[in-house]
Amino acid sequence: MTRKERAALIIEKMKQMYPDALCSLQYSDPLQLLIAVVLSAQCTDARVNKVTPALFERFPDLDAFCAAQVEEIGEYIRSCGFYNSKSKNISGLCKMIKSDFGGKVPDTIEQLTKLPGVGRKTANLICGDVYGTDGYVVDTHMIRISQRMGLCTVKKGDSNPALSIEMQLRKILPESESSDFCHRIVLHGRALCTARKAKCEECALGDICMKKI
């Protein structure tokens, strides 16, 4: 079985296991999602969702964020960790969106990764969830589970395993399935295929996943 064939089978199985492939971050517009994803670095989505209601009430739109003092943004996001750098990035990306992109969150990875604090993981998520294009989001769940499933490999000493896995996924996952698949991997990583232990005896992927074969 090729990796592309295995990926196709896993996609169909996971649709049954996790019908609702939704981002767990709460937001109401593209800018809010972008900011929430920036906050989620080294922080749980649950914590971010506790912080963002007050943050977005105080700064309801792009202009409000652009006019805000970095220190005040920082006070609202303090519990997310690394709040000094995150507040600077939020302020900087909002100002750049306004000055360089006409007030609209960019829709390509190349443009998104020009924004402060935005890497490929965040850019892929925005492309997939906001603009409905391909979104190959590689987080810690994807790095772990894609290898367990036999979809990807990372060579020892690879300095950027996330990028390596993204490039491999682009070869085996259909663009139309990429974003939802990545969300389902996160759900699977939280429910069954955890970092501490893979609960293989409870998983429906027994005849496909390389860890169980």
N, C-alpha and C positions, 0 to 999 in steps of 0.2 A: 504494500500500500504506500503510495506517495504521500508526502506531507500535505499536498493540496487535497488529495482524496480524504485523508484523515481530517483535515480542517473542515471539509464540507459535511462530513458525518457529525463532527462535534458541534458545528453550528446548529444543525437540525435538532440534535439531542438537547442542546442548551436552550433552544427556543421553548421546548417542552418543560424544562426544569425551571426556567426563569422567563415567563411570558412577558413580564413588564421590564423591558431593558431601559431603565431611566437613570439619569444622573441623580445622585442622592443630595446634591447641593441645591439649596432653595434660592430662586432668583426670579425676577420678572422681566428682565430685558438683557440683551447681550452684554452690556457693560457690567451689570451686576454679576453675571456668570463669570466673566473674565476676572473681576476682582475677587470673587469667592474662590476661584481656582488658585489664584495667586496666594490667597490666605491659607489654602489647604496644604501648602508645602510644609512638610514636617509637622502636620497637624491633622487631626481627624475631621472628617466631614461633619460629624455630629457637633464638634466644638465650633466649627465655622458657622453652622446653622444657628447656633446660639448667639453668635456675635453679630451677624449681618443684619438682623432686623433693626437694631438700634442704629447701626452704621448707615444703612440705607435710608432710614427715616431722617437722620441728621443731614445726610448728603444725598438727596433724591435723584440727582442727575449729573451729567458730565460737568456742567458749569459749576455746580456746587463743589464737586471734588477739585476742580481746577482752582477755585478761589480759596480752598481750605488750607489751613496751616498744617504742615506735615506732623507737627507735634499733636495736634488735636486728632488727626486720623489715628495716630499711634495710640492715643488713650482709648479709643473705641475697640482696637484690635489687640490690646495688650495680652490677653489670655491665649491668643493664637500662637504665641512664640515668635521670636525674631521680629518683633513688632517694629523696631526701629528701621530695619532694612525694608520690611514689607510696606510700611507707611510711605517711605521715600519712593519705592517702586510704584505704588498706587498713584501717588501724586504725579510722578513723572510720566507714567503711561497715559493718564488722563490728559495731561497737557499735550502730549505728543499726538494722541488721537485727535484732539481739537486742532492743533496747528498743522499736522502733516496729513491727516486723513479725513478732513472735513467734518469731524465730529462723529464719524461712524467707526465702529470697531472693524478693523480690517478682516478680510475674508480669505486670506491666503497664509500659509505657514511662513513664507518668506517675509511678508509684511508684519505679521504678528510677532515673530521672533525679533523684530527690531525694537519692540516695546520693552522698557525696563522690567526685569523680573519675569519675562515670558519666555519659556523654553519650548521645545518641540512637543512635550507632553501637553502643556496648556494649549498651544496652538492647534494641535490635532483635535483636542476636545472641542474647542470653539468652532473649528471647521465642520466637525461632525454634528454637534448638537445645535448650533445656531444656523449654519448655512446648508446643512444637509449634504455636504460633500464627504469625501473620504476622511475618516478620522481614526488613525491608528494610535491610540493612547497607550503608552507603555509606562505603567507604574510598577510598584513593587509586586503587586499581585500578578501582573502580566509577565514580568521577568521570571517569577517563580513558576507559575502554572503553565506557561507556554513551553517551558523546558520539560516539566513533568509529563505533559501531554505528548511530547515528542514532536511538537510543531516547530520548535526553534532550538538552536544550540548557541552557546556562548563559549568562545575559546578562552582558555586560561590566560590571564593577564590582559584581557580586553579592557581598554581604558574607558570605553563607553558602551556597556552592554545594552543599555536602553536603545541607543541608536541602531546597534546591530540587530536587535530583535525587531525593531520597527521596519527595517529594510527587508528582513525575512518575511514578516507578516504581509508586507505589501505584495510579495510574490505569490502568496498562497491564499489570502483572504480576498473575496470579492469586495470592491469598493462599497457597494450598496449594503454590505453586511458588516463592514468594519466597525462602525461606531457602536452599533447595538452589541456586537460581539464583545467589544472591550468593556462595556457596562456589565454584561453578563459575567465576564471573568472576575470583575470586582465582587459581584454578588456571590459568585462561587467561592472566591477566596475568603470571604467573610463567613460563609455558611459551612463549607465542607473542606475545601483545599487550603487549609490555613497554613501559616508559616510554621507553626509549632508541630502540627501533625495533619497529614492528609487522611480524612475519614473515608478511606476507600470502600469500606464495607457498606457505607450508606450512599455511595455515589452511583448514578445510573450510567456512567461512562466506562464501566468495567471492560467492555469488549472493544474499546477504542483507545483509551488512555494508555500510554506506554508505561506509566508507573504501575499499572495494575496487570498488564499482560505478562 
